[in-house]
Amino acid sequence: MTRRRQTPKLSISYGRAVALLLLLSLTACASQVRPTQPEDLLQYIPPQGAQLLNRHAPTFLIEDFRRGHNRIGKVRANSANSVYVDPDSPVLYAEQRQFSTAKGEYTNLIYRIQFTEVPDGYAPFYLSAGKNVGLLFIVTLNATGQPLLYTTVHTCGCYLAIIPTNDLPSTMRPLELNKERLSVFGESLPAELNDTSASSEQSRIHLRIRADTHRVSDLWLAPINERLQPSMELSLQPLEDLKQLPLGNGQTTSFYEVSGAREGHVKGSYKTRERLLMSWWAFDWNIGQDKYLGANLQDGPVFYTSLKPWARKESDLRDFAGFLKYWGWNL
């Protein structure tokens, strides 16, 4: 059986003008990468523990951390309709979910971090400029607890990367997967990680995060006790806490809109530039806006990871088994 390629290309039916605009749109973010010195990095360390969510929680190294919008934060609410990210209280939101395929049972460990914004200046120009932006990191385990895949994607569904470990059989991988490096819209990531059951007990996955755009620029395994300076501790909190933000009067509100055309999208997460340049050909007025990742196809907005309008269902991250199949993974 022939499997799909990992990175489907846009159909030529969109026309040359659309293809050119897409290229300009994608490179607007990816090309603006400023050099960052090691002393500009802040290490965020998750709490250790025996639970799966603790054992596999990632360490983050953040560039240009002195600027508040680059620091991982805690989501708070000013009022029922106004939410924001506090960059002085770092939180790693997490949840464990199960999924199955014809080949077996799997566990997803889902981690979400939030930032105040992607800046909206013009030098450099960031297409994804907007408030309350986030990043998802998903660890896929097999039935015996071995990590098979690491998935990173922004909470708008963009900049997707799927990286296997050496424990994933070659028969479960896309046919054209690069053996050396994985190119993700201007960033170069490892095409595979050596993550055996023995090493994962002594190592922790590390992600380096770009300044401003919050793109994942690298990931690797390092000793679990390795600590850089400066560093901060991450608080591990349930993902569902984002639906129950305290208001200070005994009431709560959600991080996400609960009704209307933007139901399930993050409050205040408007992406004016993406709407102007991309919504008309992508057929999505809310394109680029950060959203809730539902537990199934009946929960939350469509979390598509392909820009092809006809591939929204197949690339929907809420159906993880179908999502993997669409991108060429045969778990």
N, C-alpha and C positions, 0 to 999 in steps of 0.2 A: 504494500500500500504506500503510495507517495504522500508524504506529509507536507504541510504548508511551510513556506519559508518563514524565518523568524521575523523579518521586517518587510511586510508587504509595502509596495510602493503605491503612490497615488495613481489612479487611473488616468490615462491620457485624455479621457472624455471630458475632464475638467478644463482642458484647454491650456495653451501655453501661458496665457496671462495669469491664470490662477496658479499654475506651477511656479512661475516667477515670483508672484506675491508670497506664496508659501515659503519659498526659499529665503526671501528677504525677511519674512516674519520669524522663521526659525533661527536664522543666524543673528538676528538682532539681539537675542539673549545670549546665544552660545558664544559669540565672538568676543564679548566684553569680559575677558578674564584678566584680572589684574594680578601681577606677581605678588605673592605674600610670603614674608619671611617667617621662619619657624617661631620667632618670638611673638608673632601675631596670632598664634593658635591658642585656643582655650579648649581643654579636654573636659567633656562631660562624662561622668562615670555613673553607670546605673548601680542600684543596690544589689549586692550579692544575695543568694539564697538558693534553696533546693528546688523551688518551684520552677516549672519550665519557663515561665515568663521572665523569671530572674536569671536563670542559667544562660539563656540565649539573648538577653537584652544587649543591644549594641552600645559601644562607646562612640561618642561623636567628637570630632575635632573641628572646631569652628574657626573660620578665618575672620580676621579683622573684628575680633570680639568686642573691642571697645565701643563700637557703634551699636546702639541698642537693638536695631532691627536685625542684626546678625546673631543675636543670642536666642537660645531656646527659651521659651517662656511658658507661663501658666495662663490658661484662658480664664478671664474674669468678666463680670457683667456690671455695667453702669446702671442699666435699667433693663426692662423686658425686651427692648428693641435695640439696645446698644451693648455690644461686646467688644472686648479688646484682649490683647496678649501682653502680659506683664513680663518683660524680659529679665527681671531680677529674681524670678521664682521659677527655675527650670523644672519642667515636668515631662516625663515620658508616659504617654497614655498607651495602654496595652490591653489586648484581649486575645483569648484563645478560641479558635474555631476549628471545626472538623469538616472535612469533605471527603468524598469517595469517588472512585472511578471503577471501571471494570477490572482494573489491575490491583486495586487495593484501597486501604484506608489511610488517610493522611491527616496531619494536624498543621494548621497555620497559626503561627504566633505573629500577631499584628501589632506593630508599634507605630505611634503617630507623634510627631513633634510639630510645634507651632511657632511661627515667627510673627512679629508685628506687621511686616510688610516687605514687598519688593519695591525699592525706591522708584519714584516716578520722574526723575530728572531726565535731561536730554543728552548729557555727556557724562557717562555713557547712557545710551537709550536701551531700556529694558521693556520688551514687548509685554512681559508678564507682570508689569507694575500693578500693585493692588495691596489691599489690607488683609490681615488675618490669614496669611498663607501657611501651608503646611506640607509635610513630607511623610509618606508612608514607607515603612520597611517591614517586609514580611519574610519570615523564616518558615519554610515548608519542611516538615519532618515526616519520615516514613513511620511505619507501625512500630519499629524498634527504637524510635527516637533519634535516628540519624538525620542530620540536616542534608537535604537534597538540593534545595533551591534557595537563593536569596533574591528577593524582588524589591526594587525601589521604584517609586513613582510619586510624583507630586499629588497633592490632594485634589487637583483639578483633573487628574488623569493623564497628565503629560510627562514627558521625559522618562518613559518606561525603560527599565533594564531588568533582565532576568539572568541571573548568574548561577550556574550549577556548581555543585561540589564534585569531588572525584568519586563520591559514592553513588552518583547517578549514572546508571548504565548508558552506554552510547546509543542503545536502541531507543531510549526515551528522549533523545535530544533532537533538535532540528537538524535536518540534513546538511544545511549550509552554515552551521554555527562556526564562527571563527575560532581557531584553536589558540590564538595568542591574546588578542585584545578585542574588546567589544566597543565599537564606536556608537556613542549615544548623543547625537546632535552636538558635536563639538567636544565632548568629554570622552576620554579613553579609559575604560574600566577593564579589569581582568576578565578573561573569558571563562575562567574556572578557578575555584578555590580548593585547596587541599585541606579538607575539614573532616578528618576521620573521627570516629567516636572517641578514641583515646585523646586526640589533640583537643577536641571541643571541651573536654572537662578542664583543661589547663589553659585554654585560650579563649579570647573573646573577639567577636567581629568588631572592627573599627571602620568608621565611615568618616571621610574628610568632606566637609561641606563648604562650598564656595561662598565668598562674601556676596552680599546683595541678592543674587539670584537663588541662593540656597540649593544649588545643584550638587549632586553627589559627584565628586571629582576622583575619588578612589575608595577602595575598600580592601581590607586585608585582615588576617588573623594575627593577633599579638598576645603575649602572655597576659593572663587575666589580672595579674597584679601590677602590670606596667602602668606607671603613673607619671604623667608629664606635669610640668608647671608652666603656667597656672592651671588649676583644675577645679571643678565644681561637682558636687554630688547631684545626681538626678533623682527626683522623686518619682516613684512608679505608681501610677494611679489608673483605675479602670477607664477604659475608653468610654463607657456609658456615663462617666461623670460629666462629659461634654454636653449631655442632654439635661443636666440638673445643676446649673450654675447658681450658687446662692446669691440672692439679692440683698441680704442683710435685714430683711423684714419677715423672715420665716418663709418667704416664697422663693421659687426657683424659676429659671428661664433656660432655654436651650441655646446652644451655640449656633444651631441651625434654624432656618426659617421653618415654621410648622404649618404654613398654609400658603396658598397663592401660587403664582407661576414659578417662584423660586423655592418652593418647599424642598427641604433637604439640603439646600445650599447654605454655606456659612454666611451669617449676617455680616454685611459690610464688605463682602468679598467681590466687589465689582471690578471687572477688568476692562476698562474703557478702551484701551488700545487693541486688545484682542477682539473685542466686540466690533470695533470699527474696521479692522483689517481682515478679520477671519470669519465672523459670524455669517456673512452673506453667502459665502461659498461652502461653509461647513454646515449650514442649515441649523445652527444652534445659537439663539440669541444670548444664552448664558455661557457661551464657550469660555473656557479658561477660569471659570469661577470655582472656588474650592467647595467641596461638598462632603457629605456624610457617606461613608462606605457601608452600605446595607449588608445585612447578614445573608440575604437571599434576594431573588428577583422581585419579590413583593415588598421589599424593605428599602425605602429611600430612592433617590433619583438614579437614573442610568449612569453607571460609572464606566463609561467607554474609554478605551485606551488606544483606539485607532481613530484617525481623523476622517476615515471613510464613512460618510453618513449611512451607507448600507451595511456597515460592519459593526454598528453600535451594539447590537444584541450579542454577536459572537465574541466581541472583545470586552464585554462587560465584566469587570473585576468582581462583581457580586457573585457571579457563578464562576468560581475559581477553576473548576474542572473544565468548563467550556472555554474560559479565558486562555488556559494553557493550551488547549487543543487548537484554538485559533492561531496562536503564535508559534505553533509547530512542536510543542512539547507533548510527549506521549506517555504521561504518567498513568 
